[in-house]
């Protein structure tokens, strides 16, 4: 067994202090994750606190994994709090006129917050947190097919929202150009 490697020092597990430090150093990022998942400031705060508690009291993890584990506990906490469920095809959430102003004013984040809970979770977990479809389906207790369908609906709704925002910006820009042209014409 001359080719066997010997472990020179055991891998250290993350301590309460490690998680306290991570949650302090990354509080903005972790809170933003909580808020994007819950779409509500009060619930985001509950999710953040619960995520910290779960990180400290939960399974022991290697120190090297502590940051990703902290994010995972935030996601798990949000799942428990919101309980996002797949929608039936006939129950699809559409991007309606009531949401248009919110998206125009708040841009991309507003568009994500306006997604239905399941679509928002699939988008945040798959796209922003880079989880696999399989991991996402396990976190959300649903099938991969549900996750894929939720992600497709989220993508369609976000695309519509961003097209609406771009169209609004073009129209406002065109109006501003007309106003500027009139003002310049008055000066001449």
Helices and strands as residue ranges (DSSP letters): H 16-25, H 27-38, H 41-57, G 63-65, H 66-82, G 89-91, H 97-113, H 117-122, I 123-128, H 133-140, H 144-187
